[in-house]
Amino acid sequence: MKECSKSVFRRLYDPNFARLYFKGVGVDIGGKPDPLAIYSELFPLVTSVRTWDLEDGDAQYMANVENDTFDFVHSSHCLEHLRDPAEALMNWMRVLRPGGHLVITVPEEDLYEQGQFPSTFNRDHKWTFTVHKAASWSDQSINVLDLLKGLGEACDIRRIMVIDEAYRHTLPRYDQTLTPVTESAIEFIIRKRPQQEIAAKGRLPQSTQPNSEMRLHLNQYRDDQKTLRSANQSSAPFQNTSDI
């Protein structure tokens, strides 16, 4: 089914996709036949999205794409088809600009493959994925946490989540992605740390001051906190159980 299309509604209700993740010039790796580009107008900060598929080159290498080319990299259910997902992710990070985001969706092995591999639902799947397990029934299982560790110090993990809102665990073994509503997936979002942030060993506050109106209100928050503290110096908080 059209897994990218299924994701659109939940992403529209998450302001980070419109404000941070889908912003500027992007690439949708393995996007056919359900590309993100047909929904780009719903994310107003997107300038353009290029759909990258077989005719453009091997997605594992992105060989003819220069470093730091895209503001965001999106891929929905492509990584499990590649020979070496770790190498692919390294190259996807390579073509991402510092400060940009990877938005990657892969099938979750218990929700999709459901205990059998090679896959009976998609014969081209080369890997199964879990967020983390001490042991898996799949001999081709990849722990996402381990996979992301390989991206090195530029990897700023923003989100790892299992997408199972419409999944029905009471059904017998069945490919629930055949339905128009169910995702059986893991989504992880990675921000590429700029070099100066890596050197500082953290995403530290900026020194540039905001405009006067913002300073006025933020300073008022701080002044209000000081007032509350000074008005209640004689007793510890959360001790007053007298009648109200």
PyRosetta script that sets phi, psi and omega in degrees:
from pyrosetta import init, pose_from_sequence

init()
pose = pose_from_sequence("MKECSKSVFRRLYDPNFARLYFKGVGVDIGGKPDPLAIYSELFPLVTSVRTWDLEDGDAQYMANVENDTFDFVHSSHCLEHLRDPAEALMNWMRVLRPGGHLVITVPEEDLYEQGQFPSTFNRDHKWTFTVHKAASWSDQSINVLDLLKGLGEACDIRRIMVIDEAYRHTLPRYDQTLTPVTESAIEFIIRKRPQQEIAAKGRLPQSTQPNSEMRLHLNQYRDDQKTLRSANQSSAPFQNTSDI")
pose.set_psi(1, 179.0)
pose.set_omega(1, -174.2)
pose.set_phi(2, -89.5)
pose.set_psi(2, 88.5)
pose.set_omega(2, -172.6)
pose.set_phi(3, -70.8)
pose.set_psi(3, -34.5)
pose.set_omega(3, 176.4)
pose.set_phi(4, -64.2)
pose.set_psi(4, -43.5)
pose.set_omega(4, 179.1)
pose.set_phi(5, -61.0)
pose.set_psi(5, -39.4)
pose.set_omega(5, 179.0)
pose.set_phi(6, -60.9)
pose.set_psi(6, -32.9)
pose.set_omega(6, -175.2)
pose.set_phi(7, -76.0)
pose.set_psi(7, -15.6)
pose.set_omega(7, -170.5)
pose.set_phi(8, -62.8)
pose.set_psi(8, -45.3)
pose.set_omega(8, -176.0)
pose.set_phi(9, -63.0)
pose.set_psi(9, -45.7)
pose.set_omega(9, -179.5)
pose.set_phi(10, -66.6)
pose.set_psi(10, -31.9)
pose.set_omega(10, 178.8)
pose.set_phi(11, -73.0)
pose.set_psi(11, -31.4)
pose.set_omega(11, 177.0)
pose.set_phi(12, -65.6)
pose.set_psi(12, -27.8)
pose.set_omega(12, -179.7)
pose.set_phi(13, -88.4)
pose.set_psi(13, -0.1)
pose.set_omega(13, 177.1)
pose.set_phi(14, -110.1)
pose.set_psi(14, 107.3)
pose.set_omega(14, -174.6)
pose.set_phi(15, -60.7)
pose.set_psi(15, -21.3)
pose.set_omega(15, -178.7)
pose.set_phi(16, -65.6)
pose.set_psi(16, -28.5)
pose.set_omega(16, 178.8)
pose.set_phi(17, -67.2)
pose.set_psi(17, -42.4)
pose.set_omega(17, 179.8)
pose.set_phi(18, -77.9)
pose.set_psi(18, -28.5)
pose.set_omega(18, -173.6)
pose.set_phi(19, -92.8)
pose.set_psi(19, -32.6)
pose.set_omega(19, -171.9)
pose.set_phi(20, -127.2)
pose.set_psi(20, -50.7)
pose.set_omega(20, -167.1)
pose.set_phi(21, -76.5)
pose.set_psi(21, -49.2)
pose.set_omega(21, 179.7)
pose.set_phi(22, -99.5)
pose.set_psi(22, 91.0)
pose.set_omega(22, -171.9)
pose.set_phi(23, -149.9)
pose.set_psi(23, 127.4)
pose.set_omega(23, 177.6)
pose.set_phi(24, 87.4)
pose.set_psi(24, -143.8)
pose.set_omega(24, -176.5)
pose.set_phi(25, -96.9)
pose.set_psi(25, 125.0)
pose.set_omega(25, -176.0)
pose.set_phi(26, -127.3)
pose.set_psi(26, 171.2)
pose.set_omega(26, 174.2)
pose.set_phi(27, -132.4)
pose.set_psi(27, 140.3)
pose.set_omega(27, 179.4)
pose.set_phi(28, -112.8)
pose.set_psi(28, 99.9)
pose.set_omega(28, -172.4)
pose.set_phi(29, -82.4)
pose.set_psi(29, 125.7)
pose.set_omega(29, -177.0)
pose.set_phi(30, 71.3)
pose.set_psi(30, 31.8)
pose.set_omega(30, -170.5)
pose.set_phi(31, -74.0)
pose.set_psi(31, -25.2)
pose.set_omega(31, -179.0)
pose.set_phi(32, -72.8)
pose.set_psi(32, 144.4)
pose.set_omega(32, 4.2)
pose.set_phi(33, -100.1)
pose.set_psi(33, 23.3)
pose.set_omega(33, -175.0)
pose.set_phi(34, -134.7)
pose.set_psi(34, 69.4)
pose.set_omega(34, -169.4)
pose.set_phi(35, -78.9)
pose.set_psi(35, 150.8)
pose.set_omega(35, 174.0)
pose.set_phi(36, -63.6)
pose.set_psi(36, -27.5)
pose.set_omega(36, -175.0)
pose.set_phi(37, -57.1)
pose.set_psi(37, -30.9)
pose.set_omega(37, -177.0)
pose.set_phi(38, -74.1)
pose.set_psi(38, -7.7)
pose.set_omega(38, 177.3)
pose.set_phi(39, -116.0)
pose.set_psi(39, 8.7)
pose.set_omega(39, -171.6)
pose.set_phi(40, -61.8)
pose.set_psi(40, -29.7)
pose.set_omega(40, -179.3)
pose.set_phi(41, -65.8)
pose.set_psi(41, -18.4)
pose.set_omega(41, 179.0)
pose.set_phi(42, -77.9)
pose.set_psi(42, -12.6)
pose.set_omega(42, 178.9)
pose.set_phi(43, -117.5)
pose.set_psi(43, 92.4)
pose.set_omega(43, -164.1)
pose.set_phi(44, -63.9)
pose.set_psi(44, -17.4)
pose.set_omega(44, 179.7)
pose.set_phi(45, -89.9)
pose.set_psi(45, -0.2)
pose.set_omega(45, 175.6)
pose.set_phi(46, -75.9)
pose.set_psi(46, 126.1)
pose.set_omega(46, 175.7)
pose.set_phi(47, -84.7)
pose.set_psi(47, -46.7)
pose.set_omega(47, 178.1)
pose.set_phi(48, -163.2)
pose.set_psi(48, 156.8)
pose.set_omega(48, 175.2)
pose.set_phi(49, -133.2)
pose.set_psi(49, 122.9)
pose.set_omega(49, 175.4)
pose.set_phi(50, -93.9)
pose.set_psi(50, 127.6)
pose.set_omega(50, 175.3)
pose.set_phi(51, -86.0)
pose.set_psi(51, 121.4)
pose.set_omega(51, -177.9)
pose.set_phi(52, -108.9)
pose.set_psi(52, 121.3)
pose.set_omega(52, 178.6)
pose.set_phi(53, -140.1)
pose.set_psi(53, -166.1)
pose.set_omega(53, -169.3)
pose.set_phi(54, -51.7)
pose.set_psi(54, -40.5)
pose.set_omega(54, -176.2)
pose.set_phi(55, -69.1)
pose.set_psi(55, -14.5)
pose.set_omega(55, -179.1)
pose.set_phi(56, -89.9)
pose.set_psi(56, -15.9)
pose.set_omega(56, -179.6)
pose.set_phi(57, 133.2)
pose.set_psi(57, 173.9)
pose.set_omega(57, -178.0)
pose.set_phi(58, -72.6)
pose.set_psi(58, 118.7)
pose.set_omega(58, -177.5)
pose.set_phi(59, -65.2)
pose.set_psi(59, -18.8)
pose.set_omega(59, 179.5)
pose.set_phi(60, -69.3)
pose.set_psi(60, -28.1)
pose.set_omega(60, -174.6)
pose.set_phi(61, -111.8)
pose.set_psi(61, -31.8)
pose.set_omega(61, -173.6)
pose.set_phi(62, 47.3)
pose.set_psi(62, 47.2)
pose.set_omega(62, -165.6)
pose.set_phi(63, -62.6)
pose.set_psi(63, -33.9)
pose.set_omega(63, -177.0)
pose.set_phi(64, -97.1)
pose.set_psi(64, 19.7)
pose.set_omega(64, 177.7)
pose.set_phi(65, -111.3)
pose.set_psi(65, 129.1)
pose.set_omega(65, -179.3)
pose.set_phi(66, -73.2)
pose.set_psi(66, 159.2)
pose.set_omega(66, 175.2)
pose.set_phi(67, -60.2)
pose.set_psi(67, 149.5)
pose.set_omega(67, 172.0)
pose.set_phi(68, 56.4)
pose.set_psi(68, 45.4)
pose.set_omega(68, -176.4)
pose.set_phi(69, -90.9)
pose.set_psi(69, -39.2)
pose.set_omega(69, -169.4)
pose.set_phi(70, -113.8)
pose.set_psi(70, 148.1)
pose.set_omega(70, 175.2)
pose.set_phi(71, -78.9)
pose.set_psi(71, -27.3)
pose.set_omega(71, 173.3)
pose.set_phi(72, -148.7)
pose.set_psi(72, 150.7)
pose.set_omega(72, 177.4)
pose.set_phi(73, -122.9)
pose.set_psi(73, 122.6)
pose.set_omega(73, 178.0)
pose.set_phi(74, -116.4)
pose.set_psi(74, 140.3)
pose.set_omega(74, 173.2)
pose.set_phi(75, -150.1)
pose.set_psi(75, 123.6)
pose.set_omega(75, -179.3)
pose.set_phi(76, -113.7)
pose.set_psi(76, 110.7)
pose.set_omega(76, 174.4)
pose.set_phi(77, 57.3)
pose.set_psi(77, 50.6)
pose.set_omega(77, 174.1)
pose.set_phi(78, -117.9)
pose.set_psi(78, -36.3)
pose.set_omega(78, -171.7)
pose.set_phi(79, -59.0)
pose.set_psi(79, -34.3)
pose.set_omega(79, -177.9)
pose.set_phi(80, -70.6)
pose.set_psi(80, -11.6)
pose.set_omega(80, 179.7)
pose.set_phi(81, -93.7)
pose.set_psi(81, -9.6)
pose.set_omega(81, -173.3)
pose.set_phi(82, -90.1)
pose.set_psi(82, 154.3)
pose.set_omega(82, -177.0)
pose.set_phi(83, -67.2)
pose.set_psi(83, -37.5)
pose.set_omega(83, -175.8)
pose.set_phi(84, -137.0)
pose.set_psi(84, 90.7)
pose.set_omega(84, -178.8)
pose.set_phi(85, -58.9)
pose.set_psi(85, -33.8)
pose.set_omega(85, -179.5)
pose.set_phi(86, -64.9)
pose.set_psi(86, -43.7)
pose.set_omega(86, 178.5)
pose.set_phi(87, -66.5)
pose.set_psi(87, -38.9)
pose.set_omega(87, 178.2)
pose.set_phi(88, -60.5)
pose.set_psi(88, -46.9)
pose.set_omega(88, -179.6)
pose.set_phi(89, -62.6)
pose.set_psi(89, -36.9)
pose.set_omega(89, 177.2)
pose.set_phi(90, -61.3)
pose.set_psi(90, -41.4)
pose.set_omega(90, 179.7)
pose.set_phi(91, -73.8)
pose.set_psi(91, -32.0)
pose.set_omega(91, 176.1)
pose.set_phi(92, -67.7)
pose.set_psi(92, -36.2)
pose.set_omega(92, 173.3)
pose.set_phi(93, -67.6)
pose.set_psi(93, -36.4)
pose.set_omega(93, -179.7)
pose.set_phi(94, -60.2)
pose.set_psi(94, -41.9)
pose.set_omega(94, -176.8)
pose.set_phi(95, -83.4)
pose.set_psi(95, -4.5)
pose.set_omega(95, 178.6)
pose.set_phi(96, -87.0)
pose.set_psi(96, 138.3)
pose.set_omega(96, 177.7)
pose.set_phi(97, -75.7)
pose.set_psi(97, 149.4)
pose.set_omega(97, 175.2)
pose.set_phi(98, -56.4)
pose.set_psi(98, 134.6)
pose.set_omega(98, -176.2)
pose.set_phi(99, 90.9)
pose.set_psi(99, -12.1)
pose.set_omega(99, 179.4)
pose.set_phi(100, -84.3)
pose.set_psi(100, 178.2)
pose.set_omega(100, -172.8)
pose.set_phi(101, -127.8)
pose.set_psi(101, 140.1)
pose.set_omega(101, 164.7)
pose.set_phi(102, -93.1)
pose.set_psi(102, 131.2)
pose.set_omega(102, 175.1)
pose.set_phi(103, -123.1)
pose.set_psi(103, 105.1)
pose.set_omega(103, -170.0)
pose.set_phi(104, -122.4)
pose.set_psi(104, 134.0)
pose.set_omega(104, 175.3)
pose.set_phi(105, -122.3)
pose.set_psi(105, 132.9)
pose.set_omega(105, 177.5)
pose.set_phi(106, -134.1)
pose.set_psi(106, 157.1)
pose.set_omega(106, 177.3)
pose.set_phi(107, -69.9)
pose.set_psi(107, 138.1)
pose.set_omega(107, 174.9)
pose.set_phi(108, -84.7)
pose.set_psi(108, 128.2)
pose.set_omega(108, -166.2)
pose.set_phi(109, -62.7)
pose.set_psi(109, -37.3)
pose.set_omega(109, -179.3)
pose.set_phi(110, -75.6)
pose.set_psi(110, -30.5)
pose.set_omega(110, -179.8)
pose.set_phi(111, -81.6)
pose.set_psi(111, -34.0)
pose.set_omega(111, -175.6)
pose.set_phi(112, -101.0)
pose.set_psi(112, -63.8)
pose.set_omega(112, -176.6)
pose.set_phi(113, -70.4)
pose.set_psi(113, -32.2)
pose.set_omega(113, 170.9)
pose.set_phi(114, 57.0)
pose.set_psi(114, 48.8)
pose.set_omega(114, 170.7)
pose.set_phi(115, 89.8)
pose.set_psi(115, 2.6)
pose.set_omega(115, -179.4)
pose.set_phi(116, -131.5)
pose.set_psi(116, 129.4)
pose.set_omega(116, 175.6)
pose.set_phi(117, -152.1)
pose.set_psi(117, 135.7)
pose.set_omega(117, 6.7)
pose.set_phi(118, -54.7)
pose.set_psi(118, 152.3)
pose.set_omega(118, -174.0)
pose.set_phi(119, -63.1)
pose.set_psi(119, 137.8)
pose.set_omega(119, 172.4)
pose.set_phi(120, -92.9)
pose.set_psi(120, -10.4)
pose.set_omega(120, -178.9)
pose.set_phi(121, -100.3)
pose.set_psi(121, -26.2)
pose.set_omega(121, 176.8)
pose.set_phi(122, -148.9)
pose.set_psi(122, 104.2)
pose.set_omega(122, -173.7)
pose.set_phi(123, -67.0)
pose.set_psi(123, -15.4)
pose.set_omega(123, -178.2)
pose.set_phi(124, -88.6)
pose.set_psi(124, -5.1)
pose.set_omega(124, 178.2)
pose.set_phi(125, -67.5)
pose.set_psi(125, 127.9)
pose.set_omega(125, -180.0)
pose.set_phi(126, -102.8)
pose.set_psi(126, -14.7)
pose.set_omega(126, -175.5)
pose.set_phi(127, -142.9)
pose.set_psi(127, 156.2)
pose.set_omega(127, 167.6)
pose.set_phi(128, -116.2)
pose.set_psi(128, 160.3)
pose.set_omega(128, -173.8)
pose.set_phi(129, -132.9)
pose.set_psi(129, 141.9)
pose.set_omega(129, 171.1)
pose.set_phi(130, -137.4)
pose.set_psi(130, 153.2)
pose.set_omega(130, 175.3)
pose.set_phi(131, -64.2)
pose.set_psi(131, -48.3)
pose.set_omega(131, 176.1)
pose.set_phi(132, -169.5)
pose.set_psi(132, 131.3)
pose.set_omega(132, 171.9)
pose.set_phi(133, -142.8)
pose.set_psi(133, 146.1)
pose.set_omega(133, 172.7)
pose.set_phi(134, -68.4)
pose.set_psi(134, -32.7)
pose.set_omega(134, 178.3)
pose.set_phi(135, -152.3)
pose.set_psi(135, 147.7)
pose.set_omega(135, -179.7)
pose.set_phi(136, -126.2)
pose.set_psi(136, 151.5)
pose.set_omega(136, 174.3)
pose.set_phi(137, -71.0)
pose.set_psi(137, -18.0)
pose.set_omega(137, -177.4)
pose.set_phi(138, -93.3)
pose.set_psi(138, 129.4)
pose.set_omega(138, 177.5)
pose.set_phi(139, -81.0)
pose.set_psi(139, 0.8)
pose.set_omega(139, 175.4)
pose.set_phi(140, -119.0)
pose.set_psi(140, 27.4)
pose.set_omega(140, -177.1)
pose.set_phi(141, -77.7)
pose.set_psi(141, 139.4)
pose.set_omega(141, 175.7)
pose.set_phi(142, -120.9)
pose.set_psi(142, 123.9)
pose.set_omega(142, 171.5)
pose.set_phi(143, -78.4)
pose.set_psi(143, 123.1)
pose.set_omega(143, -177.7)
pose.set_phi(144, -60.9)
pose.set_psi(144, -38.8)
pose.set_omega(144, 179.7)
pose.set_phi(145, -60.1)
pose.set_psi(145, -42.1)
pose.set_omega(145, 177.9)
pose.set_phi(146, -67.3)
pose.set_psi(146, -39.1)
pose.set_omega(146, -179.6)
pose.set_phi(147, -61.2)
pose.set_psi(147, -43.1)
pose.set_omega(147, -176.4)
pose.set_phi(148, -73.1)
pose.set_psi(148, -26.6)
pose.set_omega(148, 176.1)
pose.set_phi(149, -59.1)
pose.set_psi(149, -30.8)
pose.set_omega(149, -178.4)
pose.set_phi(150, -70.6)
pose.set_psi(150, -10.5)
pose.set_omega(150, -179.8)
pose.set_phi(151, -79.5)
pose.set_psi(151, -9.2)
pose.set_omega(151, 173.6)
pose.set_phi(152, 80.6)
pose.set_psi(152, -164.7)
pose.set_omega(152, -170.7)
pose.set_phi(153, -72.1)
pose.set_psi(153, -13.3)
pose.set_omega(153, 176.6)
pose.set_phi(154, -78.9)
pose.set_psi(154, -9.5)
pose.set_omega(154, -175.4)
pose.set_phi(155, -83.3)
pose.set_psi(155, 111.0)
pose.set_omega(155, 176.3)
pose.set_phi(156, -110.5)
pose.set_psi(156, 99.8)
pose.set_omega(156, -175.9)
pose.set_phi(157, -73.2)
pose.set_psi(157, 118.2)
pose.set_omega(157, 178.7)
pose.set_phi(158, -96.8)
pose.set_psi(158, -30.8)
pose.set_omega(158, -176.4)
pose.set_phi(159, -163.0)
pose.set_psi(159, 137.9)
pose.set_omega(159, 165.1)
pose.set_phi(160, -135.6)
pose.set_psi(160, 121.8)
pose.set_omega(160, -178.4)
pose.set_phi(161, -147.2)
pose.set_psi(161, 147.8)
pose.set_omega(161, 173.8)
pose.set_phi(162, -87.1)
pose.set_psi(162, 128.9)
pose.set_omega(162, -179.0)
pose.set_phi(163, -99.0)
pose.set_psi(163, 99.9)
pose.set_omega(163, -175.9)
pose.set_phi(164, -142.8)
pose.set_psi(164, 26.0)
pose.set_omega(164, -174.5)
pose.set_phi(165, -57.0)
pose.set_psi(165, -38.0)
pose.set_omega(165, -177.6)
pose.set_phi(166, -104.6)
pose.set_psi(166, 12.4)
pose.set_omega(166, -177.6)
pose.set_phi(167, -78.1)
pose.set_psi(167, 138.8)
pose.set_omega(167, -179.5)
pose.set_phi(168, -112.1)
pose.set_psi(168, 105.5)
pose.set_omega(168, -177.4)
pose.set_phi(169, -74.4)
pose.set_psi(169, -10.6)
pose.set_omega(169, -179.1)
pose.set_phi(170, -85.0)
pose.set_psi(170, -9.2)
pose.set_omega(170, 179.9)
pose.set_phi(171, -78.1)
pose.set_psi(171, 150.7)
pose.set_omega(171, 170.1)
pose.set_phi(172, -68.1)
pose.set_psi(172, 177.0)
pose.set_omega(172, -175.8)
pose.set_phi(173, -57.8)
pose.set_psi(173, 121.9)
pose.set_omega(173, -174.6)
pose.set_phi(174, -163.3)
pose.set_psi(174, 142.9)
pose.set_omega(174, 176.8)
pose.set_phi(175, -77.4)
pose.set_psi(175, 96.6)
pose.set_omega(175, -175.5)
pose.set_phi(176, -74.2)
pose.set_psi(176, -11.8)
pose.set_omega(176, 174.7)
pose.set_phi(177, -71.9)
pose.set_psi(177, -9.4)
pose.set_omega(177, 173.7)
pose.set_phi(178, -67.1)
pose.set_psi(178, -22.5)
pose.set_omega(178, 178.5)
pose.set_phi(179, -78.1)
pose.set_psi(179, 159.7)
pose.set_omega(179, -177.8)
pose.set_phi(180, -78.0)
pose.set_psi(180, -2.1)
pose.set_omega(180, -173.7)
pose.set_phi(181, -121.1)
pose.set_psi(181, -22.6)
pose.set_omega(181, -168.1)
pose.set_phi(182, -92.4)
pose.set_psi(182, 127.4)
pose.set_omega(182, 167.1)
pose.set_phi(183, -103.4)
pose.set_psi(183, 144.4)
pose.set_omega(183, 178.9)
pose.set_phi(184, -128.5)
pose.set_psi(184, 69.3)
pose.set_omega(184, -160.4)
pose.set_phi(185, -141.3)
pose.set_psi(185, 167.0)
pose.set_omega(185, 165.8)
pose.set_phi(186, -115.6)
pose.set_psi(186, 133.2)
pose.set_omega(186, 173.6)
pose.set_phi(187, -117.5)
pose.set_psi(187, 129.8)
pose.set_omega(187, 174.2)
pose.set_phi(188, -129.0)
pose.set_psi(188, 142.9)
pose.set_omega(188, -176.4)
pose.set_phi(189, -124.9)
pose.set_psi(189, 125.0)
pose.set_omega(189, -176.3)
pose.set_phi(190, -121.1)
pose.set_psi(190, 130.7)
pose.set_omega(190, 171.9)
pose.set_phi(191, -98.7)
pose.set_psi(191, 137.2)
pose.set_omega(191, 178.7)
pose.set_phi(192, -87.9)
pose.set_psi(192, 113.9)
pose.set_omega(192, -177.5)
pose.set_phi(193, -67.2)
pose.set_psi(193, 132.7)
pose.set_omega(193, 172.1)
pose.set_phi(194, -65.5)
pose.set_psi(194, 157.8)
pose.set_omega(194, -175.6)
pose.set_phi(195, -61.2)
pose.set_psi(195, -39.1)
pose.set_omega(195, -179.5)
pose.set_phi(196, -65.7)
pose.set_psi(196, -29.0)
pose.set_omega(196, 177.1)
pose.set_phi(197, -72.8)
pose.set_psi(197, -38.7)
pose.set_omega(197, 176.6)
pose.set_phi(198, -63.1)
pose.set_psi(198, -42.7)
pose.set_omega(198, -179.5)
pose.set_phi(199, -64.2)
pose.set_psi(199, -34.1)
pose.set_omega(199, -179.7)
pose.set_phi(200, -81.9)
pose.set_psi(200, -6.4)
pose.set_omega(200, -179.6)
pose.set_phi(201, 60.9)
pose.set_psi(201, 32.4)
pose.set_omega(201, 177.3)
pose.set_phi(202, 168.8)
pose.set_psi(202, 162.2)
pose.set_omega(202, 176.9)
pose.set_phi(203, -91.6)
pose.set_psi(203, 85.1)
pose.set_omega(203, -170.4)
pose.set_phi(204, -88.5)
pose.set_psi(204, 159.2)
pose.set_omega(204, -178.4)
pose.set_phi(205, -59.8)
pose.set_psi(205, 149.6)
pose.set_omega(205, 176.5)
pose.set_phi(206, -80.6)
pose.set_psi(206, 157.3)
pose.set_omega(206, -178.7)
pose.set_phi(207, -91.8)
pose.set_psi(207, -15.1)
pose.set_omega(207, -178.2)
pose.set_phi(208, -70.7)
pose.set_psi(208, 128.8)
pose.set_omega(208, -178.8)
pose.set_phi(209, -79.2)
pose.set_psi(209, 142.8)
pose.set_omega(209, 175.9)
pose.set_phi(210, -73.5)
pose.set_psi(210, 178.1)
pose.set_omega(210, -178.4)
pose.set_phi(211, -68.5)
pose.set_psi(211, 169.6)
pose.set_omega(211, -171.4)
pose.set_phi(212, -64.2)
pose.set_psi(212, -36.3)
pose.set_omega(212, -179.9)
pose.set_phi(213, -65.9)
pose.set_psi(213, -41.9)
pose.set_omega(213, 179.0)
pose.set_phi(214, -66.0)
pose.set_psi(214, -41.3)
pose.set_omega(214, 177.5)
pose.set_phi(215, -60.6)
pose.set_psi(215, -40.0)
pose.set_omega(215, 179.9)
pose.set_phi(216, -56.9)
pose.set_psi(216, -47.8)
pose.set_omega(216, -175.4)
pose.set_phi(217, -78.2)
pose.set_psi(217, -38.5)
pose.set_omega(217, 178.3)
pose.set_phi(218, -66.1)
pose.set_psi(218, -38.1)
pose.set_omega(218, 176.4)
pose.set_phi(219, -66.6)
pose.set_psi(219, -32.7)
pose.set_omega(219, 178.1)
pose.set_phi(220, -65.8)
pose.set_psi(220, -38.0)
pose.set_omega(220, 174.8)
pose.set_phi(221, -56.8)
pose.set_psi(221, -44.4)
pose.set_omega(221, -178.3)
pose.set_phi(222, -68.3)
pose.set_psi(222, -39.4)
pose.set_omega(222, 178.1)
pose.set_phi(223, -65.9)
pose.set_psi(223, -38.5)
pose.set_omega(223, 177.9)
pose.set_phi(224, -62.4)
pose.set_psi(224, -39.5)
pose.set_omega(224, 178.9)
pose.set_phi(225, -63.9)
pose.set_psi(225, -41.6)
pose.set_omega(225, 178.1)
pose.set_phi(226, -63.0)
pose.set_psi(226, -39.8)
pose.set_omega(226, 179.7)
pose.set_phi(227, -63.6)
pose.set_psi(227, -43.8)
pose.set_omega(227, 178.9)
pose.set_phi(228, -61.7)
pose.set_psi(228, -42.2)
pose.set_omega(228, -179.4)
pose.set_phi(229, -66.1)
pose.set_psi(229, -44.2)
pose.set_omega(229, -177.7)
pose.set_phi(230, -68.3)
pose.set_psi(230, -26.8)
pose.set_omega(230, -178.8)
pose.set_phi(231, -80.7)
pose.set_psi(231, -9.1)
pose.set_omega(231, -175.0)
pose.set_phi(232, -137.1)
pose.set_psi(232, 46.9)
pose.set_omega(232, -177.4)
pose.set_phi(233, -80.4)
pose.set_psi(233, -19.2)
pose.set_omega(233, -171.7)
pose.set_phi(234, -84.6)
pose.set_psi(234, -15.6)
pose.set_omega(234, -176.9)
pose.set_phi(235, -137.5)
pose.set_psi(235, 151.5)
pose.set_omega(235, 177.8)
pose.set_phi(236, -73.6)
pose.set_psi(236, 152.1)
pose.set_omega(236, 179.6)
pose.set_phi(237, -71.6)
pose.set_psi(237, 156.5)
pose.set_omega(237, 176.1)
pose.set_phi(238, 59.7)
pose.set_psi(238, 40.5)
pose.set_omega(238, 176.7)
pose.set_phi(239, -117.5)
pose.set_psi(239, -16.0)
pose.set_omega(239, -172.9)
pose.set_phi(240, -85.5)
pose.set_psi(240, 106.0)
pose.set_omega(240, 179.4)
pose.set_phi(241, -111.5)
pose.set_psi(241, 18.6)
pose.set_omega(241, 178.9)
pose.set_phi(242, -66.7)
pose.set_psi(242, 163.9)
pose.set_omega(242, -179.6)
pose.set_phi(243, -59.3)
pose.set_psi(243, 146.1)
pose.set_omega(243, 177.8)
pose.set_phi(244, -103.0)
pose.dump_pdb("model.pdb")
